[in-house]
Amino acid sequence: MSLEIRAISEQEIEAVRQLLASNGWAHRVTDSASFELLINNSDCCIVALKNDAVVGFARGITDHLSNGYISMMVVASECRRQGIGRKLVAALTTENRDITWVLRASRDGAKEFFAHLGFTPATDAMELRRR
């Protein structure tokens, strides 16, 4: 298996949108133009490529100094349990060890996955939900 983790390229945006749509994120990526804007306005968008095909994606929002938020992370269902998700998270979070990273772990298996990577539950988070 040839696996590469790197910043997303313009040519991969639609493949990432399709990956997200087919893995539980369809409600967030319905419009191609809006999704491209989301990618272009994000601090850090990385892809996992297996034999040149997009099989994973992670999006981080950070000030690169103190705080970071993992906003989206997905691995193609047929490629899970191969370490790809772990490598995506590491690529987002290891640049600066002083950053505190947070995320919402509401999808099936997310709590267990992120706990395995060292994330711990937080009791002090609040949110203003979308309408």
DSSP file with accessible surface (Angstrom, degrees, kcal/mol):
  #  RESIDUE AA STRUCTURE BP1 BP2  ACC     N-H-->O    O-->H-N    N-H-->O    O-->H-N    TCO  KAPPA ALPHA  PHI   PSI    X-CA   Y-CA   Z-CA
    1    1 A M              0   0  127      0, 0.0     2,-0.7     0, 0.0    49,-0.0   0.000 360.0 360.0 360.0 126.4    0.0    0.0    0.0
    2    2 A S        -     0   0   73      2,-0.0    49,-2.2     0, 0.0     2,-0.5  -0.889 360.0-178.4 -97.4 111.1    1.3    3.4   -1.0
    3    3 A L  E     -A   50   0A  43     -2,-0.7     2,-0.4    47,-0.2    47,-0.2  -0.953   7.7-179.0-118.1 131.2   -0.1    5.9    1.5
    4    4 A E  E     -A   49   0A  87     45,-2.4    45,-3.1    -2,-0.5     2,-0.5  -0.995   9.7-164.5-128.8 133.2    0.6    9.7    1.3
    5    5 A I  E     +A   48   0A  47     -2,-0.4     2,-0.3    43,-0.2    43,-0.2  -0.980  34.5 129.2-114.8 124.5   -0.7   12.3    3.8
    6    6 A R  E     -A   47   0A  78     41,-1.9    41,-3.0    -2,-0.5     3,-0.1  -0.970  59.8 -60.0-161.9 173.8   -0.4   15.9    2.6
    7    7 A A  E     -A   46   0A  67     -2,-0.3    39,-0.3    39,-0.2     2,-0.1  -0.301  63.4-100.8 -61.7 145.6   -2.3   19.2    2.0
    8    8 A I        -     0   0   30     37,-2.3     2,-0.3    31,-0.1    -1,-0.1  -0.365  33.9-141.5 -66.9 145.5   -5.3   19.0   -0.3
    9    9 A S    >>  -     0   0   32     -3,-0.1     3,-1.7     1,-0.1     4,-0.5  -0.736  24.4-110.6-103.6 160.3   -4.8   20.2   -3.8
   10   10 A E  G >4 S+     0   0   98     -2,-0.3     3,-1.1     1,-0.3     4,-0.4   0.872 117.9  58.4 -55.6 -37.3   -7.4   22.1   -5.8
   11   11 A Q  G 34 S+     0   0  162      1,-0.2     4,-0.3     2,-0.1    -1,-0.3   0.661 103.3  53.4 -70.4 -14.5   -7.9   19.0   -8.1
   12   12 A E  G <> S+     0   0   24     -3,-1.7     4,-2.4     1,-0.1    -1,-0.2   0.508  79.1  93.4 -98.8  -4.5   -8.9   16.8   -5.1
   13   13 A I  H <X S+     0   0   11     -3,-1.1     4,-2.5    -4,-0.5     5,-0.2   0.923  87.8  45.9 -59.7 -45.1  -11.7   19.0   -3.6
   14   14 A E  H  > S+     0   0   79     -4,-0.4     4,-2.5     1,-0.2    -1,-0.2   0.911 111.3  52.4 -67.5 -38.2  -14.5   17.2   -5.5
   15   15 A A  H  > S+     0   0   47     -4,-0.3     4,-2.2     1,-0.2    -1,-0.2   0.907 110.9  48.2 -63.0 -38.7  -13.1   13.8   -4.6
   16   16 A V  H  X S+     0   0    0     -4,-2.4     4,-2.8     2,-0.2     5,-0.2   0.922 109.4  52.6 -66.7 -42.3  -13.0   14.8   -0.9
   17   17 A R  H  X S+     0   0   30     -4,-2.5     4,-2.7    -5,-0.2    -2,-0.2   0.931 111.1  47.2 -59.6 -42.6  -16.6   16.2   -1.2
   18   18 A Q  H  X S+     0   0   95     -4,-2.5     4,-2.2     2,-0.2    -1,-0.2   0.898 110.5  52.4 -65.8 -40.1  -17.7   12.8   -2.6
   19   19 A L  H  < S+     0   0   13     -4,-2.2     4,-0.4     2,-0.2    -2,-0.2   0.942 112.8  44.8 -60.6 -46.7  -15.9   10.9    0.1
   20   20 A L  H ><>S+     0   0    0     -4,-2.8     5,-2.3     1,-0.2     3,-1.4   0.934 111.9  52.3 -62.9 -45.3  -17.6   13.0    2.8
   21   21 A A  I ><>S+     0   0   30     -4,-2.7     3,-0.7     1,-0.3     5,-0.6   0.873 110.6  47.4 -61.0 -36.8  -21.0   12.7    1.2
   22   22 A S  I 3<5S+     0   0   89     -4,-2.2    -1,-0.3     1,-0.2    -2,-0.2   0.482 110.7  54.3 -86.2   1.2  -20.7    8.9    1.0
   23   23 A N  I < 5S-     0   0   28     -3,-1.4    -1,-0.2    -4,-0.4    -2,-0.1  -0.174 129.6 -73.5-129.7  40.4  -19.6    8.6    4.6
   24   24 A G  I < 5S+     0   0   43     -3,-0.7     3,-0.2     1,-0.0    -3,-0.2   0.495 110.5  93.5  92.6   4.2  -22.2   10.4    6.6
   25   25 A W  I >>< +     0   0   20     -5,-2.3     3,-2.2    -6,-0.2     4,-0.8   0.229  42.4 116.6-111.4  13.9  -21.5   14.1    5.8
   26   26 A A  G >4<S+     0   0   48     -5,-0.6     3,-0.9    -6,-0.4     4,-0.2   0.862  72.2  59.5 -54.1 -38.4  -23.9   14.5    2.9
   27   27 A H  G 34 S+     0   0  129      1,-0.2    -1,-0.3    -3,-0.2     3,-0.2   0.713 109.7  43.8 -65.0 -18.2  -25.9   17.1    4.8
   28   28 A R  G <4 S+     0   0   71     -3,-2.2    -1,-0.2     1,-0.1    -2,-0.2   0.551 117.6  41.0-102.0  -9.9  -22.8   19.3    5.1
   29   29 A V    <<  +     0   0    2     -3,-0.9    -2,-0.2    -4,-0.8    -1,-0.1   0.007  69.6 120.6-131.3  32.0  -21.4   19.0    1.6
   30   30 A T        +     0   0  111     -4,-0.2     2,-0.6    -3,-0.2    -1,-0.1   0.852  67.2  61.5 -69.7 -33.1  -24.4   19.2   -0.8
   31   31 A D     >  -     0   0   78      1,-0.2     4,-2.3    -3,-0.1     5,-0.2  -0.843  67.2-156.9-103.0 119.9  -23.2   22.3   -2.7
   32   32 A S  H  > S+     0   0   52     -2,-0.6     4,-2.4     1,-0.2     5,-0.2   0.895  93.5  49.6 -60.3 -44.9  -19.9   22.0   -4.6
   33   33 A A  H  > S+     0   0   69      1,-0.2     4,-2.1     2,-0.2    -1,-0.2   0.918 112.3  47.4 -64.9 -42.2  -19.2   25.8   -4.7
   34   34 A S  H  > S+     0   0   73      2,-0.2     4,-2.5     1,-0.2    -1,-0.2   0.894 111.5  51.5 -65.7 -38.3  -19.9   26.2   -0.9
   35   35 A F  H  X S+     0   0    4     -4,-2.3     4,-2.5     2,-0.2    -2,-0.2   0.919 107.9  51.4 -66.0 -41.1  -17.7   23.2   -0.2
   36   36 A E  H  X S+     0   0   79     -4,-2.4     4,-2.7     1,-0.2    -1,-0.2   0.920 110.8  49.2 -61.5 -39.6  -14.8   24.6   -2.2
   37   37 A L  H  X S+     0   0   99     -4,-2.1     4,-2.0     2,-0.2    -2,-0.2   0.913 108.3  53.8 -64.7 -41.6  -15.2   27.9   -0.3
   38   38 A L  H  < S+     0   0   39     -4,-2.5     4,-0.3     2,-0.2    -2,-0.2   0.934 111.8  45.0 -57.5 -45.7  -15.1   25.9    3.0
   39   39 A I  H >< S+     0   0    9     -4,-2.5     3,-1.4     1,-0.2    -2,-0.2   0.947 113.2  49.1 -63.7 -48.4  -11.9   24.3    2.0
   40   40 A N  H 3< S+     0   0   87     -4,-2.7    -1,-0.2     1,-0.3    -2,-0.2   0.771 112.1  49.0 -66.7 -24.0  -10.3   27.5    0.7
   41   41 A N  T 3< S+     0   0  121     -4,-2.0    -1,-0.3    -5,-0.2     2,-0.2   0.388  93.3 100.1 -93.8   2.4  -11.2   29.3    4.0
   42   42 A S    <   -     0   0   21     -3,-1.4     3,-0.2    -4,-0.3    19,-0.1  -0.624  69.4-137.4 -93.4 150.2   -9.8   26.6    6.3
   43   43 A D  S    S+     0   0   81     17,-0.4     2,-0.4     1,-0.3    18,-0.2   0.889  88.6  12.7 -68.4 -42.8   -6.5   26.7    8.1
   44   44 A C  E     + B   0  60A  34     16,-1.8    16,-3.1     2,-0.0     2,-0.5  -0.925  60.2 168.8-147.4 114.3   -5.5   23.1    7.4
   45   45 A C  E     + B   0  59A  12     -2,-0.4   -37,-2.3    14,-0.2     2,-0.3  -0.991  15.4 177.9-125.9 120.5   -7.1   20.6    5.1
   46   46 A I  E     -AB   7  58A  13     12,-2.7    12,-2.2    -2,-0.5     2,-0.3  -0.898  12.1-154.6-124.9 154.4   -5.2   17.3    4.5
   47   47 A V  E     -AB   6  57A   0    -41,-3.0   -41,-1.9    -2,-0.3     2,-0.5  -0.884  12.2-138.9-123.0 155.3   -5.9   14.2    2.5
   48   48 A A  E     -AB   5  56A   0      8,-2.3     7,-3.0    -2,-0.3     8,-1.3  -0.978  22.5-163.9-109.7 125.9   -4.8   10.6    2.7
   49   49 A L  E     -AB   4  54A   4    -45,-3.1   -45,-2.4    -2,-0.5     2,-0.6  -0.956   8.6-169.7-114.6 126.9   -4.0    9.1   -0.7
   50   50 A K  E >  S-AB   3  53A  50      3,-2.6     3,-1.8    -2,-0.5   -47,-0.2  -0.975  83.9 -18.4-115.7 114.9   -3.7    5.4   -1.2
   51   51 A N  T 3  S-     0   0  103    -49,-2.2    -1,-0.2    -2,-0.6   -48,-0.1   0.914 129.3 -54.5  50.9  45.3   -2.3    4.6   -4.7
   52   52 A D  T 3  S+     0   0  143    -50,-0.3     2,-0.4     1,-0.2    -1,-0.3   0.473 114.4 116.7  69.9   7.3   -3.2    8.2   -5.7
   53   53 A A  E <  S-B   50   0A  53     -3,-1.8    -3,-2.6   -38,-0.0     2,-0.5  -0.862  73.2-113.3-104.0 139.0   -6.9    7.8   -4.7
   54   54 A V  E     +B   49   0A  28     -2,-0.4    -5,-0.2    -5,-0.2     3,-0.1  -0.570  48.1 155.9 -70.5 118.2   -8.4   10.0   -1.9
   55   55 A V  E     +     0   0A  10     -7,-3.0    21,-3.1    -2,-0.5     2,-0.3   0.395  60.5  26.5-122.6  -3.5   -9.3    7.7    1.0
   56   56 A G  E     -BC  48  75A   0     -8,-1.3    -8,-2.3    19,-0.2     2,-0.3  -0.994  55.2-174.0-158.5 157.9   -9.2   10.1    3.9
   57   57 A F  E     -BC  47  74A   0     17,-2.5    17,-2.6    -2,-0.3     2,-0.3  -0.988   1.0-176.9-154.3 142.5   -9.6   13.7    4.8
   58   58 A A  E     -BC  46  73A   0    -12,-2.2   -12,-2.7    -2,-0.3     2,-0.4  -0.994   7.3-162.0-142.3 143.9   -9.2   15.9    7.9
   59   59 A R  E     -BC  45  72A  29     13,-2.7    12,-2.2    -2,-0.3    13,-1.3  -0.993   9.1-173.6-128.8 125.5   -9.9   19.6    8.4
   60   60 A G  E     -BC  44  70A   0    -16,-3.1   -16,-1.8    -2,-0.4     2,-0.5  -0.935  12.8-159.6-120.0 145.0   -8.5   21.6   11.3
   61   61 A I  E     + C   0  69A  64      8,-2.5     8,-2.6    -2,-0.4     2,-0.3  -0.994  33.1 148.9-120.1 122.9   -9.2   25.2   12.3
   62   62 A T  E     - C   0  68A  13     -2,-0.5     6,-0.2     6,-0.2    -2,-0.0  -0.987  56.7-136.5-153.4 158.2   -6.4   26.7   14.5
   63   63 A D        -     0   0   82      4,-1.9     5,-0.1    -2,-0.3    -1,-0.1   0.372  49.9-127.8 -93.1   0.8   -4.6   29.8   15.5
   64   64 A H  S    S+     0   0   79      3,-0.5     4,-0.1     1,-0.1    35,-0.1   0.637  95.2  60.9  63.3  17.3   -1.3   27.8   15.2
   65   65 A L  S    S-     0   0  126      2,-0.3    -1,-0.1    33,-0.1     3,-0.1   0.595 119.4 -10.2-135.0 -48.0   -0.4   28.9   18.7
   66   66 A S  S    S+     0   0   54      1,-0.3    34,-2.9    33,-0.1     2,-0.4   0.698 113.8  41.3-131.2 -40.7   -2.8   27.9   21.4
   67   67 A N  E     + d   0 100A  93     32,-0.2    -4,-1.9     2,-0.0    -3,-0.5  -0.928  49.1 173.8-128.1 145.0   -6.1   26.4   20.2
   68   68 A G  E     -Cd  62 101A   5     32,-2.2    34,-2.1    -2,-0.4     2,-0.4  -0.991  12.8-158.1-146.4 150.9   -7.2   24.0   17.5
   69   69 A Y  E     -Cd  61 102A  78     -8,-2.6    -8,-2.5    -2,-0.3     2,-0.9  -0.994  14.2-143.8-131.5 123.5  -10.5   22.4   16.4
   70   70 A I  E     +Cd  60 103A   8     32,-2.7    34,-0.5    -2,-0.4   -10,-0.2  -0.807  26.7 174.2 -85.2 108.9  -10.7   19.2   14.4
   71   71 A S  E     +     0   0A  15    -12,-2.2     2,-0.3    -2,-0.9    -1,-0.2   0.836  59.6  11.4 -89.6 -39.8  -13.8   20.0   12.3
   72   72 A M  E     +C   59   0A   1    -13,-1.3   -13,-2.7     2,-0.0     2,-0.3  -0.998  58.0 166.6-142.1 141.0  -14.0   17.1    9.9
   73   73 A M  E     +C   58   0A  36     -2,-0.3     2,-0.3   -15,-0.2   -15,-0.2  -0.908  10.7 160.4-154.8 127.4  -12.3   13.7    9.7
   74   74 A V  E     -C   57   0A   7    -17,-2.6   -17,-2.5    -2,-0.3     2,-0.4  -0.997  19.6-166.1-149.4 145.5  -13.2   10.8    7.5
   75   75 A V  E     -C   56   0A  11     -2,-0.3   -19,-0.2   -19,-0.2     5,-0.1  -0.995  42.0 -99.1-128.2 136.2  -11.6    7.6    6.2
   76   76 A A    >   -     0   0    3    -21,-3.1     3,-2.2    -2,-0.4     4,-0.4  -0.252  35.0-120.1 -53.3 138.5  -13.3    5.6    3.4
   77   77 A S  G >  S+     0   0   72      1,-0.3     3,-1.1     2,-0.2    -1,-0.1   0.858 112.0  53.8 -55.0 -38.3  -15.1    2.6    5.0
   78   78 A E  G 3  S+     0   0  140      1,-0.2    -1,-0.3     3,-0.0    -2,-0.1   0.610 110.2  48.9 -74.6  -7.1  -13.0    0.1    3.0
   79   79 A C  G X  S+     0   0    5     -3,-2.2     3,-0.6   -24,-0.1     5,-0.4   0.327  83.5 119.4-113.2   6.1   -9.8    1.6    4.3
   80   80 A R  T <   +     0   0  119     -3,-1.1    -3,-0.0    -4,-0.4    -4,-0.0  -0.276  64.4  33.6 -73.0 159.1  -10.6    1.9    8.0
   81   81 A R  T 3  S+     0   0  253      1,-0.1    -1,-0.2    -2,-0.0    -3,-0.0   0.777  89.6 101.9  67.3  29.9   -8.6    0.1   10.7
   82   82 A Q  S <  S-     0   0   75     -3,-0.6    -2,-0.1     0, 0.0    -1,-0.1   0.224 101.1-100.4-120.5   7.7   -5.4    0.6    8.7
   83   83 A G  S  > S+     0   0   16      3,-0.0     4,-2.0     4,-0.0     5,-0.1   0.470  89.3 120.3  88.4   3.1   -3.9    3.5   10.6
   84   84 A I  H  > S+     0   0    1     -5,-0.4     4,-2.4     2,-0.2     5,-0.2   0.936  74.9  47.6 -68.5 -46.2   -5.0    6.2    8.1
   85   85 A G  H  > S+     0   0    8      1,-0.2     4,-2.6     2,-0.2     5,-0.2   0.922 111.1  52.0 -59.9 -43.8   -7.2    8.1   10.6
   86   86 A R  H  > S+     0   0  122      1,-0.2     4,-2.5     2,-0.2    -1,-0.2   0.919 110.5  48.5 -59.2 -42.6   -4.4    8.0   13.2
   87   87 A K  H  X S+     0   0   86     -4,-2.0     4,-2.3     2,-0.2    -1,-0.2   0.881 110.0  51.6 -68.6 -35.9   -2.0    9.4   10.6
   88   88 A L  H  X S+     0   0    0     -4,-2.4     4,-1.7     2,-0.2    -2,-0.2   0.944 111.8  46.2 -63.9 -46.9   -4.4   12.2    9.6
   89   89 A V  H  X S+     0   0    4     -4,-2.6     4,-2.5     1,-0.2    -2,-0.2   0.926 112.2  51.2 -63.4 -42.1   -4.9   13.3   13.2
   90   90 A A  H  X S+     0   0   40     -4,-2.5     4,-2.0     1,-0.2    -1,-0.2   0.912 106.7  54.1 -61.5 -40.8   -1.2   13.2   13.8
   91   91 A A  H  < S+     0   0   45     -4,-2.3     4,-0.3     1,-0.2    -1,-0.2   0.864 114.3  42.2 -63.0 -33.8   -0.5   15.3   10.7
   92   92 A L  H  < S+     0   0    8     -4,-1.7     3,-0.2    -3,-0.2    -2,-0.2   0.876 122.7  35.5 -75.7 -39.0   -3.0   17.9   12.1
   93   93 A T  H  < S+     0   0   27     -4,-2.5     3,-0.2     1,-0.2     6,-0.2   0.560 101.7  65.5-102.7  -9.1   -1.9   17.9   15.8
   94   94 A T  S  < S+     0   0   59     -4,-2.0     3,-0.3    -5,-0.2    -1,-0.2   0.559  75.0  85.6 -97.0  -4.5    1.8   17.4   16.0
   95   95 A E  S    S+     0   0  141      1,-0.3     2,-0.4    -4,-0.3    -1,-0.2   0.917 108.9  14.7 -59.5 -43.8    3.1   20.6   14.3
   96   96 A N    >   -     0   0   38     -3,-0.2     3,-1.6     1,-0.1    -1,-0.3  -0.915  64.7-163.5-137.3 109.6    2.9   22.5   17.7
   97   97 A R  T 3  S+     0   0  198     -2,-0.4    -1,-0.1    -3,-0.3    -2,-0.1   0.559  86.0  70.6 -71.8  -7.0    2.5   20.4   20.9
   98   98 A D  T 3  S+     0   0  132      2,-0.1     2,-0.3   -33,-0.0    -1,-0.3   0.568  76.9 100.1 -84.4  -9.4    1.4   23.6   22.8
   99   99 A I    <   -     0   0   17     -3,-1.6     2,-0.6    -6,-0.2   -32,-0.2  -0.619  68.1-142.3 -79.7 132.3   -1.9   23.6   20.9
  100  100 A T  E     -d   67   0A  92    -34,-2.9   -32,-2.2    -2,-0.3     2,-0.4  -0.866  21.2-155.2 -90.8 118.3   -4.9   22.2   22.8
  101  101 A W  E     -d   68   0A  33     -2,-0.6     2,-0.3   -34,-0.2   -32,-0.2  -0.804  13.9-178.5 -99.0 138.3   -7.1   20.4   20.2
  102  102 A V  E     +d   69   0A  78    -34,-2.1   -32,-2.7    -2,-0.4     2,-0.3  -0.866   4.8 166.7-127.8 164.3  -10.8   19.9   20.6
  103  103 A L  E     -d   70   0A  39     -2,-0.3     2,-0.6   -34,-0.2   -32,-0.1  -0.975  38.5-105.9-164.3 167.3  -13.5   18.1   18.6
  104  104 A R        -     0   0  125    -34,-0.5     2,-0.4    -2,-0.3     3,-0.2  -0.938  26.4-168.6-102.8 125.5  -17.0   16.8   18.7
  105  105 A A        +     0   0   23     -2,-0.6     6,-0.4     1,-0.2     4,-0.1  -0.495  41.2 127.1-112.7  61.9  -17.0   13.0   18.9
  106  106 A S        +     0   0   91     -2,-0.4    -1,-0.2     4,-0.1     2,-0.1   0.606  43.6  94.1 -97.5 -10.5  -20.7   12.3   18.2
  107  107 A R  S >> S-     0   0   93     -3,-0.2     3,-2.3     1,-0.1     4,-0.5  -0.468  93.7 -78.2 -81.6 155.4  -20.4    9.8   15.3
  108  108 A D  T 34 S+     0   0  171      1,-0.3    -1,-0.1     2,-0.1    -2,-0.1  -0.255 116.4   4.0 -53.6 128.1  -20.4    6.1   15.9
  109  109 A G  T 3> S+     0   0   42     -4,-0.1     4,-2.3    -3,-0.1    -1,-0.3   0.307  97.2 113.2  81.7  -8.4  -17.0    4.9   17.2
  110  110 A A  H <> S+     0   0   16     -3,-2.3     4,-2.9     1,-0.2     5,-0.3   0.912  73.1  51.9 -65.8 -43.0  -15.5    8.5   17.3
  111  111 A K  H  X S+     0   0  144     -4,-0.5     4,-2.2    -6,-0.4    -1,-0.2   0.935 113.7  44.0 -59.8 -45.1  -15.2    8.6   21.1
  112  112 A E  H  > S+     0   0  130      2,-0.2     4,-2.1     1,-0.2    -1,-0.2   0.915 113.9  50.8 -66.3 -42.8  -13.3    5.3   21.2
  113  113 A F  H  X S+     0   0   64     -4,-2.3     4,-0.9     1,-0.2    -2,-0.2   0.961 114.9  41.2 -60.4 -51.7  -11.1    6.2   18.3
  114  114 A F  H  <>S+     0   0   19     -4,-2.9     5,-2.3     1,-0.2     3,-0.4   0.856 111.3  56.4 -70.7 -32.1  -10.1    9.6   19.6
  115  115 A A  H ><5S+     0   0   58     -4,-2.2     3,-1.8    -5,-0.3    -1,-0.2   0.910 102.6  56.6 -62.4 -39.1   -9.6    8.3   23.2
  116  116 A H  H 3<5S+     0   0  157     -4,-2.1    -1,-0.2     1,-0.3    -2,-0.2   0.797 105.2  52.6 -61.9 -26.2   -7.2    5.7   21.8
  117  117 A L  T 3<5S-     0   0   49     -4,-0.9    -1,-0.3    -3,-0.4    -2,-0.2   0.397 130.3 -93.5 -91.2   1.5   -5.2    8.7   20.4
  118  118 A G  T < 5S+     0   0   58     -3,-1.8    -3,-0.2     1,-0.3     2,-0.2   0.418  77.9 139.9 104.3  -0.9   -5.0   10.4   23.8
  119  119 A F      < -     0   0   48     -5,-2.3    -1,-0.3    -6,-0.1   -17,-0.1  -0.504  34.6-157.8 -73.1 145.6   -8.0   12.7   23.7
  120  120 A T        -     0   0  120     -2,-0.2    -5,-0.0     1,-0.0    -1,-0.0  -0.925  26.1 -93.9-123.4 151.3  -10.0   12.9   26.9
  121  121 A P        -     0   0  127      0, 0.0     2,-0.4     0, 0.0   -10,-0.0  -0.336  37.1-147.5 -62.0 141.0  -13.6   14.0   27.5
  122  122 A A        -     0   0   69      1,-0.1     3,-0.2    -2,-0.0   -20,-0.0  -0.906  13.9-169.3-110.0 141.2  -14.1   17.6   28.3
  123  123 A T  S    S+     0   0  146     -2,-0.4    -1,-0.1     1,-0.1     0, 0.0   0.424  77.5  64.4-107.3   0.1  -16.9   18.8   30.6
  124  124 A D        +     0   0  134      2,-0.0     2,-0.2     0, 0.0    -1,-0.1   0.245  69.9 118.9-112.3  14.6  -16.6   22.5   30.1
  125  125 A A        -     0   0   82     -3,-0.2     2,-0.3     2,-0.0     0, 0.0  -0.519  36.3-176.7 -81.9 147.9  -17.5   22.9   26.4
  126  126 A M        -     0   0  184     -2,-0.2     2,-0.3     2,-0.0    -2,-0.0  -0.925   3.4-165.6-134.9 161.6  -20.5   24.9   25.3
  127  127 A E        -     0   0   95     -2,-0.3     2,-0.6     2,-0.0    -2,-0.0  -0.997  24.6-142.2-149.5 153.0  -22.0   25.4   21.8
  128  128 A L        -     0   0  173     -2,-0.3    -2,-0.0     0, 0.0     2,-0.0  -0.968  40.0-139.6-110.3 105.7  -24.4   27.6   19.9
  129  129 A R        -     0   0  170     -2,-0.6    -2,-0.0     1,-0.1     2,-0.0  -0.310  16.4-101.0 -71.2 154.2  -26.1   25.2   17.5
  130  130 A R              0   0  186      1,-0.1    -1,-0.1    -2,-0.0     0, 0.0  -0.300 360.0 360.0 -62.8 154.8  -26.9   25.9   13.9
  131  131 A R              0   0  286     -2,-0.0    -1,-0.1     0, 0.0     0, 0.0  -0.424 360.0 360.0 -87.2 360.0  -30.5   26.7   13.2
